Amino acid sequence: MASITVRKLDENVKRRLRRQAAEHGRSLEAEVREILRAGVSYDENRRENGADLFRRIHARLAPLGGVDLKLPERGIHRKSRIPDFTRDDLGWPEDE
């Protein structure tokens, strides 16, 4: 098993970790191990599940063929307004 040292850990963080460990009935060291394991597992599962979801959706829809969509031009449904941050009142530009 590997060991790591965490330097410059804020005392408030350490205190909160100790409290959390006690609530879970674990030592501080066991709590930190669990947090690290869960964090790494979550990232791997999220990445794998996202890719798997894409593959499942693609596999189900691929036999139906593709679809070409005509996207509307930007601002076609409403007049685009961009705030003018150079004005003192930070207001919106006047409608023309």
N, CA, C and O atoms as CSV, one atom per row, in Angstrom:
chain,resi,resn,atom,element,x,y,z
A,1,MET,N,N,0.833,-1.189,0.000
A,1,MET,CA,C,0.000,0.000,0.000
A,1,MET,C,C,0.871,1.244,0.000
A,1,MET,O,O,1.922,1.283,0.638
A,2,ALA,N,N,0.423,2.248,-0.717
A,2,ALA,CA,C,1.149,3.510,-0.809
A,2,ALA,C,C,0.733,4.442,0.327
A,2,ALA,O,O,-0.340,4.295,0.910
A,3,SER,N,N,1.592,5.387,0.621
A,3,SER,CA,C,1.298,6.414,1.621
A,3,SER,C,C,1.491,7.774,0.990
A,3,SER,O,O,2.340,7.954,0.116
A,4,ILE,N,N,0.685,8.742,1.445
A,4,ILE,CA,C,0.857,10.120,0.990
A,4,ILE,C,C,0.840,11.027,2.213
A,4,ILE,O,O,0.307,10.672,3.265
A,5,THR,N,N,1.427,12.191,2.055
A,5,THR,CA,C,1.417,13.204,3.099
A,5,THR,C,C,0.750,14.443,2.528
A,5,THR,O,O,1.075,14.882,1.425
A,6,VAL,N,N,-0.167,14.993,3.272
A,6,VAL,CA,C,-0.843,16.218,2.844
A,6,VAL,C,C,-0.322,17.347,3.715
A,6,VAL,O,O,-0.554,17.373,4.924
A,7,ARG,N,N,0.369,18.258,3.102
A,7,ARG,CA,C,0.930,19.393,3.831
A,7,ARG,C,C,-0.011,20.596,3.738
A,7,ARG,O,O,-0.822,20.701,2.818
A,8,LYS,N,N,0.116,21.482,4.693
A,8,LYS,CA,C,-0.619,22.749,4.720
A,8,LYS,C,C,-2.134,22.552,4.682
A,8,LYS,O,O,-2.849,23.304,4.020
A,9,LEU,N,N,-2.617,21.529,5.401
A,9,LEU,CA,C,-4.045,21.293,5.501
A,9,LEU,C,C,-4.624,22.252,6.532
A,9,LEU,O,O,-4.138,22.321,7.661
A,10,ASP,N,N,-5.632,22.971,6.159
A,10,ASP,CA,C,-6.268,23.932,7.042
A,10,ASP,C,C,-6.805,23.211,8.287
A,10,ASP,O,O,-7.401,22.140,8.175
A,11,GLU,N,N,-6.595,23.792,9.456
A,11,GLU,CA,C,-7.043,23.185,10.715
A,11,GLU,C,C,-8.551,22.973,10.728
A,11,GLU,O,O,-9.032,21.979,11.272
A,12,ASN,N,N,-9.289,23.886,10.142
A,12,ASN,CA,C,-10.747,23.756,10.081
A,12,ASN,C,C,-11.137,22.534,9.259
A,12,ASN,O,O,-12.069,21.818,9.626
A,13,VAL,N,N,-10.445,22.286,8.161
A,13,VAL,CA,C,-10.714,21.106,7.335
A,13,VAL,C,C,-10.415,19.839,8.132
A,13,VAL,O,O,-11.198,18.889,8.109
A,14,LYS,N,N,-9.299,19.824,8.829
A,14,LYS,CA,C,-8.926,18.661,9.632
A,14,LYS,C,C,-9.966,18.407,10.722
A,14,LYS,O,O,-10.346,17.261,10.959
A,15,ARG,N,N,-10.421,19.447,11.375
A,15,ARG,CA,C,-11.425,19.325,12.434
A,15,ARG,C,C,-12.735,18.750,11.865
A,15,ARG,O,O,-13.359,17.878,12.469
A,16,ARG,N,N,-13.126,19.253,10.707
A,16,ARG,CA,C,-14.359,18.761,10.074
A,16,ARG,C,C,-14.211,17.307,9.622
A,16,ARG,O,O,-15.161,16.530,9.714
A,17,LEU,N,N,-13.029,16.939,9.138
A,17,LEU,CA,C,-12.770,15.554,8.757
A,17,LEU,C,C,-12.854,14.639,9.974
A,17,LEU,O,O,-13.428,13.553,9.895
A,18,ARG,N,N,-12.287,15.070,11.093
A,18,ARG,CA,C,-12.354,14.270,12.321
A,18,ARG,C,C,-13.806,14.069,12.756
A,18,ARG,O,O,-14.194,12.966,13.142
A,19,ARG,N,N,-14.599,15.129,12.693
A,19,ARG,CA,C,-16.013,15.044,13.081
A,19,ARG,C,C,-16.756,14.083,12.152
A,19,ARG,O,O,-17.538,13.248,12.606
A,20,GLN,N,N,-16.504,14.210,10.854
A,20,GLN,CA,C,-17.153,13.339,9.872
A,20,GLN,C,C,-16.739,11.887,10.082
A,20,GLN,O,O,-17.568,10.983,9.986
A,21,ALA,N,N,-15.463,11.663,10.368
A,21,ALA,CA,C,-14.973,10.308,10.622
A,21,ALA,C,C,-15.675,9.704,11.843
A,21,ALA,O,O,-16.072,8.539,11.831
A,22,ALA,N,N,-15.818,10.504,12.879
A,22,ALA,CA,C,-16.487,10.022,14.086
A,22,ALA,C,C,-17.947,9.667,13.799
A,22,ALA,O,O,-18.455,8.663,14.299
A,23,GLU,N,N,-18.611,10.485,13.001
A,23,GLU,CA,C,-20.001,10.209,12.641
A,23,GLU,C,C,-20.126,8.897,11.877
A,23,GLU,O,O,-21.140,8.208,11.987
A,24,HIS,N,N,-19.097,8.546,11.101
A,24,HIS,CA,C,-19.108,7.303,10.319
A,24,HIS,C,C,-18.452,6.146,11.062
A,24,HIS,O,O,-18.374,5.036,10.536
A,25,GLY,N,N,-17.977,6.397,12.286
A,25,GLY,CA,C,-17.368,5.339,13.082
A,25,GLY,C,C,-16.026,4.887,12.535
A,25,GLY,O,O,-15.669,3.715,12.647
A,26,ARG,N,N,-15.278,5.815,11.941
A,26,ARG,CA,C,-13.974,5.484,11.360
A,26,ARG,C,C,-12.910,6.390,11.956
A,26,ARG,O,O,-13.205,7.422,12.559
A,27,SER,N,N,-11.662,5.973,11.769
A,27,SER,CA,C,-10.546,6.839,12.140
A,27,SER,C,C,-10.432,7.939,11.088
A,27,SER,O,O,-11.007,7.846,10.004
A,28,LEU,N,N,-9.688,8.964,11.426
A,28,LEU,CA,C,-9.457,10.049,10.467
A,28,LEU,C,C,-8.818,9.498,9.199
A,28,LEU,O,O,-9.220,9.850,8.090
A,29,GLU,N,N,-7.827,8.638,9.365
A,29,GLU,CA,C,-7.128,8.069,8.217
A,29,GLU,C,C,-8.074,7.234,7.344
A,29,GLU,O,O,-8.031,7.325,6.117
A,30,ALA,N,N,-8.920,6.429,7.974
A,30,ALA,CA,C,-9.872,5.605,7.215
A,30,ALA,C,C,-10.889,6.489,6.492
A,30,ALA,O,O,-11.294,6.181,5.371
A,31,GLU,N,N,-11.296,7.575,7.125
A,31,GLU,CA,C,-12.250,8.503,6.497
A,31,GLU,C,C,-11.652,9.132,5.253
A,31,GLU,O,O,-12.308,9.214,4.214
A,32,VAL,N,N,-10.402,9.578,5.357
A,32,VAL,CA,C,-9.739,10.202,4.200
A,32,VAL,C,C,-9.569,9.185,3.083
A,32,VAL,O,O,-9.760,9.520,1.914
A,33,ARG,N,N,-9.211,7.937,3.422
A,33,ARG,CA,C,-9.096,6.889,2.395
A,33,ARG,C,C,-10.426,6.692,1.678
A,33,ARG,O,O,-10.466,6.577,0.453
A,34,GLU,N,N,-11.518,6.653,2.446
A,34,GLU,CA,C,-12.837,6.454,1.846
A,34,GLU,C,C,-13.225,7.627,0.946
A,34,GLU,O,O,-13.784,7.422,-0.131
A,35,ILE,N,N,-12.934,8.839,1.376
A,35,ILE,CA,C,-13.233,10.024,0.558
A,35,ILE,C,C,-12.462,9.974,-0.749
A,35,ILE,O,O,-13.019,10.242,-1.814
A,36,LEU,N,N,-11.181,9.630,-0.674
A,36,LEU,CA,C,-10.368,9.544,-1.893
A,36,LEU,C,C,-10.855,8.426,-2.812
A,36,LEU,O,O,-10.960,8.619,-4.023
A,37,ARG,N,N,-11.156,7.247,-2.235
A,37,ARG,CA,C,-11.646,6.128,-3.041
A,37,ARG,C,C,-12.959,6.485,-3.736
A,37,ARG,O,O,-13.128,6.224,-4.927
A,38,ALA,N,N,-13.888,7.083,-2.985
A,38,ALA,CA,C,-15.190,7.448,-3.547
A,38,ALA,C,C,-15.042,8.516,-4.627
A,38,ALA,O,O,-15.721,8.464,-5.652
A,39,GLY,N,N,-14.161,9.476,-4.398
A,39,GLY,CA,C,-13.958,10.539,-5.387
A,39,GLY,C,C,-13.414,10.012,-6.700
A,39,GLY,O,O,-13.875,10.411,-7.770
A,40,VAL,N,N,-12.446,9.124,-6.631
A,40,VAL,CA,C,-11.866,8.547,-7.845
A,40,VAL,C,C,-12.872,7.627,-8.528
A,40,VAL,O,O,-12.988,7.636,-9.753
A,41,SER,N,N,-13.599,6.835,-7.745
A,41,SER,CA,C,-14.598,5.931,-8.312
A,41,SER,C,C,-15.703,6.703,-8.996
A,41,SER,O,O,-16.145,6.321,-10.080
A,42,TYR,N,N,-16.160,7.788,-8.380
A,42,TYR,CA,C,-17.225,8.602,-8.956
A,42,TYR,C,C,-16.811,9.135,-10.324
A,42,TYR,O,O,-17.585,9.077,-11.279
A,43,ASP,N,N,-15.588,9.655,-10.414
A,43,ASP,CA,C,-15.109,10.204,-11.691
A,43,ASP,C,C,-15.049,9.126,-12.753
A,43,ASP,O,O,-15.465,9.362,-13.888
A,44,GLU,N,N,-14.535,7.931,-12.414
A,44,GLU,CA,C,-14.455,6.832,-13.377
A,44,GLU,C,C,-15.841,6.359,-13.785
A,44,GLU,O,O,-16.096,6.137,-14.969
A,45,ASN,N,N,-16.743,6.203,-12.815
A,45,ASN,CA,C,-18.102,5.747,-13.130
A,45,ASN,C,C,-18.837,6.750,-13.992
A,45,ASN,O,O,-19.542,6.372,-14.928
A,46,ARG,N,N,-18.678,8.027,-13.683
A,46,ARG,CA,C,-19.355,9.065,-14.467
A,46,ARG,C,C,-18.883,9.037,-15.908
A,46,ARG,O,O,-19.689,9.125,-16.835
A,47,ARG,N,N,-17.570,8.913,-16.098
A,47,ARG,CA,C,-17.014,8.890,-17.446
A,47,ARG,C,C,-17.480,7.635,-18.192
A,47,ARG,O,O,-17.895,7.716,-19.348
A,48,GLU,N,N,-17.410,6.468,-17.525
A,48,GLU,CA,C,-17.800,5.216,-18.162
A,48,GLU,C,C,-19.294,5.182,-18.439
A,48,GLU,O,O,-19.706,4.761,-19.520
A,49,ASN,N,N,-20.111,5.613,-17.491
A,49,ASN,CA,C,-21.557,5.596,-17.689
A,49,ASN,C,C,-21.981,6.563,-18.781
A,49,ASN,O,O,-22.903,6.273,-19.543
A,50,GLY,N,N,-21.320,7.700,-18.863
A,50,GLY,CA,C,-21.645,8.658,-19.920
A,50,GLY,C,C,-21.337,8.090,-21.292
A,50,GLY,O,O,-22.135,8.230,-22.219
A,51,ALA,N,N,-20.175,7.446,-21.428
A,51,ALA,CA,C,-19.808,6.845,-22.702
A,51,ALA,C,C,-20.738,5.688,-23.016
A,51,ALA,O,O,-21.140,5.510,-24.166
A,52,ASP,N,N,-21.086,4.896,-22.006
A,52,ASP,CA,C,-21.982,3.767,-22.206
A,52,ASP,C,C,-23.361,4.250,-22.626
A,52,ASP,O,O,-23.980,3.652,-23.506
A,53,LEU,N,N,-23.849,5.312,-22.017
A,53,LEU,CA,C,-25.144,5.870,-22.386
A,53,LEU,C,C,-25.132,6.317,-23.839
A,53,LEU,O,O,-26.078,6.047,-24.579
A,54,PHE,N,N,-24.072,6.995,-24.252
A,54,PHE,CA,C,-23.966,7.428,-25.644
A,54,PHE,C,C,-24.005,6.220,-26.576
A,54,PHE,O,O,-24.712,6.235,-27.583
A,55,ARG,N,N,-23.245,5.171,-26.242
A,55,ARG,CA,C,-23.220,3.969,-27.100
A,55,ARG,C,C,-24.594,3.309,-27.178
A,55,ARG,O,O,-25.005,2.859,-28.248
A,56,ARG,N,N,-25.307,3.247,-26.054
A,56,ARG,CA,C,-26.635,2.629,-26.065
A,56,ARG,C,C,-27.630,3.438,-26.878
A,56,ARG,O,O,-28.423,2.871,-27.630
A,57,ILE,N,N,-27.597,4.762,-26.736
A,57,ILE,CA,C,-28.490,5.612,-27.528
A,57,ILE,C,C,-28.158,5.476,-29.007
A,57,ILE,O,O,-29.053,5.325,-29.839
A,58,HIS,N,N,-26.882,5.529,-29.329
A,58,HIS,CA,C,-26.459,5.406,-30.732
A,58,HIS,C,C,-26.887,4.062,-31.316
A,58,HIS,O,O,-27.392,4.008,-32.437
A,59,ALA,N,N,-26.688,2.976,-30.566
A,59,ALA,CA,C,-27.055,1.649,-31.052
A,59,ALA,C,C,-28.551,1.540,-31.312
A,59,ALA,O,O,-28.970,0.880,-32.263
A,60,ARG,N,N,-29.349,2.175,-30.487
A,60,ARG,CA,C,-30.798,2.107,-30.664
A,60,ARG,C,C,-31.268,2.966,-31.835
A,60,ARG,O,O,-32.195,2.576,-32.545
A,61,LEU,N,N,-30.652,4.122,-32.051
A,61,LEU,CA,C,-31.125,5.039,-33.078
A,61,LEU,C,C,-30.442,4.875,-34.427
A,61,LEU,O,O,-30.990,5.310,-35.440
A,62,ALA,N,N,-29.266,4.263,-34.473
A,62,ALA,CA,C,-28.520,4.123,-35.729
A,62,ALA,C,C,-29.331,3.439,-36.828
A,62,ALA,O,O,-29.272,3.889,-37.972
A,63,PRO,N,N,-30.083,2.376,-36.542
A,63,PRO,CA,C,-30.848,1.735,-37.617
A,63,PRO,C,C,-31.920,2.631,-38.240
A,63,PRO,O,O,-32.391,2.356,-39.344
A,64,LEU,N,N,-32.303,3.690,-37.549
A,64,LEU,CA,C,-33.321,4.594,-38.064
A,64,LEU,C,C,-32.757,5.586,-39.069
A,64,LEU,O,O,-33.523,6.264,-39.754
A,65,GLY,N,N,-31.454,5.688,-39.174
A,65,GLY,CA,C,-30.824,6.629,-40.097
A,65,GLY,C,C,-30.578,7.967,-39.438
A,65,GLY,O,O,-30.942,8.192,-38.284
A,66,GLY,N,N,-29.959,8.839,-40.186
A,66,GLY,CA,C,-29.620,10.160,-39.660
A,66,GLY,C,C,-30.709,11.176,-39.934
A,66,GLY,O,O,-31.661,10.906,-40.665
A,67,VAL,N,N,-30.560,12.326,-39.348
A,67,VAL,CA,C,-31.511,13.410,-39.523
A,67,VAL,C,C,-30.724,14.684,-39.763
A,67,VAL,O,O,-29.801,14.995,-39.011
A,68,ASP,N,N,-31.077,15.421,-40.798
A,68,ASP,CA,C,-30.477,16.728,-41.041
A,68,ASP,C,C,-31.424,17.784,-40.506
A,68,ASP,O,O,-32.576,17.874,-40.929
A,69,LEU,N,N,-30.939,18.566,-39.591
A,69,LEU,CA,C,-31.760,19.610,-38.988
A,69,LEU,C,C,-31.330,20.966,-39.508
A,69,LEU,O,O,-30.139,21.258,-39.605
A,70,LYS,N,N,-32.311,21.792,-39.840
A,70,LYS,CA,C,-32.018,23.167,-40.218
A,70,LYS,C,C,-32.167,24.003,-38.958
A,70,LYS,O,O,-33.261,24.135,-38.409
A,71,LEU,N,N,-31.053,24.565,-38.508
A,71,LEU,CA,C,-31.070,25.359,-37.290
A,71,LEU,C,C,-31.449,26.791,-37.627
A,71,LEU,O,O,-31.012,27.322,-38.647
A,72,PRO,N,N,-32.253,27.420,-36.788
A,72,PRO,CA,C,-32.624,28.815,-37.044
A,72,PRO,C,C,-31.412,29.718,-36.893
A,72,PRO,O,O,-30.477,29.415,-36.152
A,73,GLU,N,N,-31.446,30.833,-37.611
A,73,GLU,CA,C,-30.359,31.797,-37.483
A,73,GLU,C,C,-30.410,32.405,-36.089
A,73,GLU,O,O,-31.470,32.511,-35.471
A,74,ARG,N,N,-29.260,32.793,-35.623
A,74,ARG,CA,C,-29.176,33.383,-34.285
A,74,ARG,C,C,-29.974,34.681,-34.234
A,74,ARG,O,O,-29.848,35.537,-35.110
A,75,GLY,N,N,-30.775,34.811,-33.223
A,75,GLY,CA,C,-31.525,36.036,-33.019
A,75,GLY,C,C,-32.747,36.172,-33.901
A,75,GLY,O,O,-33.331,37.254,-33.966
A,76,ILE,N,N,-33.157,35.114,-34.583
A,76,ILE,CA,C,-34.281,35.219,-35.510
A,76,ILE,C,C,-35.607,35.395,-34.769
A,76,ILE,O,O,-36.527,36.012,-35.306
A,77,HIS,N,N,-35.723,34.869,-33.554
A,77,HIS,CA,C,-36.981,34.908,-32.827
A,77,HIS,C,C,-37.129,36.137,-31.939
A,77,HIS,O,O,-38.243,36.509,-31.572
A,78,ARG,N,N,-36.052,36.745,-31.607
A,78,ARG,CA,C,-36.125,37.960,-30.795
A,78,ARG,C,C,-34.900,38.807,-31.108
A,78,ARG,O,O,-33.864,38.312,-31.554
A,79,LYS,N,N,-35.052,40.050,-30.867
A,79,LYS,CA,C,-33.937,40.947,-31.118
A,79,LYS,C,C,-32.845,40.695,-30.087
A,79,LYS,O,O,-33.093,40.753,-28.882
A,80,SER,N,N,-31.645,40.419,-30.560
A,80,SER,CA,C,-30.537,40.171,-29.642
A,80,SER,C,C,-30.123,41.480,-28.986
A,80,SER,O,O,-29.927,42.493,-29.657
A,81,ARG,N,N,-29.995,41.443,-27.678
A,81,ARG,CA,C,-29.547,42.618,-26.950
A,81,ARG,C,C,-28.355,42.232,-26.107
A,81,ARG,O,O,-28.381,41.223,-25.401
A,82,ILE,N,N,-27.320,43.028,-26.181
A,82,ILE,CA,C,-26.109,42.782,-25.423
A,82,ILE,C,C,-25.928,43.940,-24.453
A,82,ILE,O,O,-25.969,45.099,-24.866
A,83,PRO,N,N,-25.729,43.649,-23.173
A,83,PRO,CA,C,-25.576,44.750,-22.220
A,83,PRO,C,C,-24.325,45.571,-22.529
A,83,PRO,O,O,-23.296,45.040,-22.947
A,84,ASP,N,N,-24.445,46.868,-22.313
A,84,ASP,CA,C,-23.331,47.780,-22.530
A,84,ASP,C,C,-22.692,48.067,-21.174
A,84,ASP,O,O,-23.192,48.892,-20.409
A,85,PHE,N,N,-21.592,47.387,-20.882
A,85,PHE,CA,C,-20.944,47.528,-19.583
A,85,PHE,C,C,-20.073,48.769,-19.498
A,85,PHE,O,O,-19.472,49.026,-18.455
A,86,THR,N,N,-19.992,49.538,-20.564
A,86,THR,CA,C,-19.224,50.776,-20.516
A,86,THR,C,C,-20.060,51.927,-19.977
A,86,THR,O,O,-19.516,52.973,-19.622
A,87,ARG,N,N,-21.370,51.747,-19.911
A,87,ARG,CA,C,-22.247,52.806,-19.399
A,87,ARG,C,C,-22.194,52.842,-17.887
A,87,ARG,O,O,-21.983,51.817,-17.240
A,88,ASP,N,N,-22.386,54.021,-17.326
A,88,ASP,CA,C,-22.354,54.177,-15.874
A,88,ASP,C,C,-23.475,53.419,-15.182
A,88,ASP,O,O,-23.278,52.891,-14.087
A,89,ASP,N,N,-24.653,53.355,-15.805
A,89,ASP,CA,C,-25.794,52.712,-15.161
A,89,ASP,C,C,-25.873,51.217,-15.465
A,89,ASP,O,O,-26.792,50.545,-14.997
A,90,LEU,N,N,-24.913,50.676,-16.250
A,90,LEU,CA,C,-24.881,49.272,-16.635
A,90,LEU,C,C,-26.219,48.810,-17.199
A,90,LEU,O,O,-26.630,47.670,-16.982
A,91,GLY,N,N,-26.885,49.686,-17.913
A,91,GLY,CA,C,-28.188,49.343,-18.484
A,91,GLY,C,C,-28.064,48.655,-19.832
A,91,GLY,O,O,-26.976,48.464,-20.377
A,92,TRP,N,N,-29.212,48.298,-20.333
A,92,TRP,CA,C,-29.283,47.681,-21.654
A,92,TRP,C,C,-29.318,48.774,-22.704
A,92,TRP,O,O,-29.838,49.858,-22.439
A,93,PRO,N,N,-28.777,48.519,-23.895
A,93,PRO,CA,C,-28.860,49.529,-24.955
A,93,PRO,C,C,-30.326,49.770,-25.338
A,93,PRO,O,O,-31.165,48.874,-25.244
A,94,GLU,N,N,-30.599,50.958,-25.756
A,94,GLU,CA,C,-31.960,51.311,-26.148
A,94,GLU,C,C,-32.367,50.542,-27.387
A,94,GLU,O,O,-31.548,50.315,-28.278
A,95,ASP,N,N,-33.636,50.138,-27.451
A,95,ASP,CA,C,-34.143,49.486,-28.660
A,95,ASP,C,C,-34.128,50.474,-29.803
A,95,ASP,O,O,-34.473,51.644,-29.635
A,96,GLU,N,N,-33.732,50.003,-30.951
A,96,GLU,CA,C,-33.658,50.897,-32.107
A,96,GLU,C,C,-34.867,50.739,-32.980
A,96,GLU,O,O,-34.981,51.412,-34.004
